Amino acid sequence: MAPAPRSPRHRTRAAPALAAVDAHPLQPISKVVVVFQENHTFDNYFGTYPGVDGTAGKSILLPSAPGAPPSVAPAHSPTLTPADLNHNWNSAHADFDRGRMDGFVYSEGSAGTMAYFDGSDIPRYWALARRYVLCDRYFTSVMTESAPNHLYLVAATCGGLRNDNVPPTLPFPPVFEALDRAGVSWNVYGFTKWYARFSYIQGSAAARARLKTGSAFSSDLAAGALPDVTWIIGAPGGDEHPPANVRSGQDSVVDTIVNAIGASPYWGSVAIFLTWDCYGGFYDHVPPPQVDPMGYGFRVPCLVVSPFARAGFVDHTTYDHTSILRFIEDRFGVSPLSARDAAANNMAGAFDVSAPPRPFVPA
């Protein structure tokens, strides 16, 4: 499939990778909202988006069996409710195949791994990409399923965990502890089961009270009680984990979160990061850099929505889930939690805080 014509506003230069930024340059951003959806790769959602490192214009064929001639190409998904594919540690590494990225079809046991969606399926996500920032080198932190990646998002480690069997108590500190010490308010909405396992949460009634239901986000936003940092783990109307309807999940994210914030007094000072926790078994053609024994894992989409986000910008900087964590740490003046977030690019290059805030346009 040939790439669509490029919009005149569409820019694809790489954003500067800023290793460390104190609070002052990011001062116009006073609220950070992180939305964590589930189980889709970059190529699965944006592989045919113009100007990205995607599948459009590339001759891609994968073998249907080990050693077989390549024969299976990416194909537009015939359904908005894709099947749930394997995405654990072993299947992910078989898909990766030591960087060859050719094991997906036979490892997953389904040509559905090669399915992709486009702007006709998820038009509101594509509209956000056209208006704000789309990152095309944003990787998961661990080459495996959800839980380890959820932990990296807030703790810059998973303690060596490779699957979703999270132990009853996690002894390593989440960023919540540092934010509390710094007097920075925070809440987590939605799926909080794994975050409740941190020993810090278990030992603090005040911290436990900051783990809230998904519906509480809308109530807090309407009441003017949005904290400094918000994590929304799965949109209230759908987290997009297959076989969930991808358009229904998109609509919940856009209506309940993005448009709601855009219509609120918070719009002029907010940064919204929208990303997906793991690859869900779907194909992506870019080999993830291996920075340590845990990852990176495969690329997932990441959209940056803000009145200060660069307009129509494809950011080619390498990021992972700890890059969002590093942005939060740098903005609010708290120290990195591990070598991973200390080394992460902090996503400040997705913004231009020297420009006046842009008015919100509903997606």
Disulfide bonds with the S-S distance in Angstrom:
none
